[in-house]
Amino acid sequence: IGESAAFRTLTGQLDKVTKSNGRVMLSGPAGVRKEVAARFIHTNSNRASAPFVTVSCVGMVPDRVEEMLFGRETPERGILPGLLEQASGGVVYFDEIADMPLATQSKILRVLVDQQFQRVGGNDKIRVDLRVISSTSRDLETEIAEERFRQELFHRLNVVPIAVPALEERREDIPLLANHFIDEFHTVQG
């Protein structure tokens, strides 16, 4: 919701990437609703009827992340698909990618290159068709320089960089946003 120049620039950039499968990196301070921008891309893309799966990189536990992302195969429980398999055909959104553990970054890089992976405990290669959208509130080039983020992964994810402006950059939208939320609260909460 907005009419400011910063908002129009953002929506113009988002519109341009909706019909492609290019990887998008959304950047901006915490709280600017980068996930809303990612969902806008998904909703207006040719993948709109397919899943949109959010992977929160904040607080990822390195020893459990493989199972979460790639799934698990066991004789007792069968196949438990991971988030990447659940997103196949649609969009996987890596929220706050700078928080992803280094060991996981190399595994994600391999998936981006090969478009396939193995479930934990499995032998078969699982092919996936994913559109990847990532977000960060940190400067990834600084993270790379300090060896906390893989440069090759950055280049694979940052194909189309889009900055999501903070509210302070679009102050003229505040009355529109306030009216929107007042109307919504009035409807929802009476």
Secondary structure by P-SEA (a helix, b strand, c coil): ccccaaaaaaaaaaaaacccccbbbbbbccccaaaaaaaaaaaacccccbbbbbbbcccccccccccccbbbbbcccccccccccccccbbbbbcccccccaaaaaaaaaaaaccccccccccbbbbbbcbbbbbbcccaaaaaaaccccaaaaaaaacbbbbbbcccccccaaaaaaaaaaaaaaaacc
